């Protein structure tokens, strides 16, 4: 359902784009709680109340700071926790910044999360939200985490669940980021179905107060702080209408008690309009990102979500606890037709030794998603960066994230976003883009960072 980058360290077989054809992944349950190697995806069983039989996978970095944050990352329909782990950067960013990632998996037919039943739409009512809450409690009981820094993000069905969780458990989550979702309770049904066509097609519209009341009814009597919300939606979404972005803005500005008139409007990347509500800063109460001409197949900008949460800071790590779930081999997502072809990374060449660029691409008939990792090999931080390259086959960039990207002829220039300007000595930044081609999609043969040639590899 979602086309996104695959971590470069994983095999090309796993480096597929997210499409509706991604099949659900299951793994053998692990029943013993023995010491495990950190920095790998592990499956956890017996984690607590789990009325709908969700599966749980967990990623814990090799080193953790004192009182690390916790992120719940929720997959799309037909997907799984391991598939989301393989297709997004949340784990790599966790390794860099030191937070724990929980990956729930829906196990019912279709692998969609329940955001429709009356049980799911009220606190502790049952179904999937209760199981996800148990996963968080499991982690909090085994690591000394910071209870004020628990976050949730999700894609499609997971984006809908993100907003439901923020409504059900406002005392648990500090913020959420929803990629292509709908307002909390928009998908409510009374016939046992998990699908609500009226909501999906944008035929359900309400006043801000009506939407806000649905959130407040999920936890009656709650008067505490409400979580901040980041929203992402493509204007050409054919699965969950773009109307739902506007309805979500109405809902969460009402819940958070801020004006529905934007406090600021900006264009952080080509084709992206960002509006903030309640304040103009990077951690506004509500932030909405509208992706012009993008379908339900929108890119997942993990780095931007992490920045909104405030997780992109490095603190002094402490050793990971030795008591953690037992590992089981990480399953590889299964892809049915059509499977995109994966172009190999450009062959390494000799650069100056001060930088290295990794370039990988997932492509289909006339389009592609490119994922670029820029590593600073020098002994000093790079403060403000500009990456340049040329496309040899006439490719055209149509959208970019984690950078401000322009193109003139074959020449492409990507400059840092406001929040990722610094590349530490020995550190790296990751950016991505969507593009079009006419049948030939040859990888660039050279890159330059601030005018200096980089090695490829």
Helices and strands as residue ranges (DSSP letters): G 12-14, E 41-44, E 55-59, E 63-65, E 69-74, H 81-87, H 90-97, E 99-105, H 127-142, E 150-155, H 157-168, E 175-179, H 197-200, H 208-218, E 228-234, H 243-256, E 264-269, E 272-277, E 286-291, H 302-309, E 317-319, E 341-343, E 355-363, E 367-376, E 382-383, E 386-390, E 396-401, E 404-408, E 411-415, E 422-423, E 428-436, E 447-449, E 452-453, E 455-456
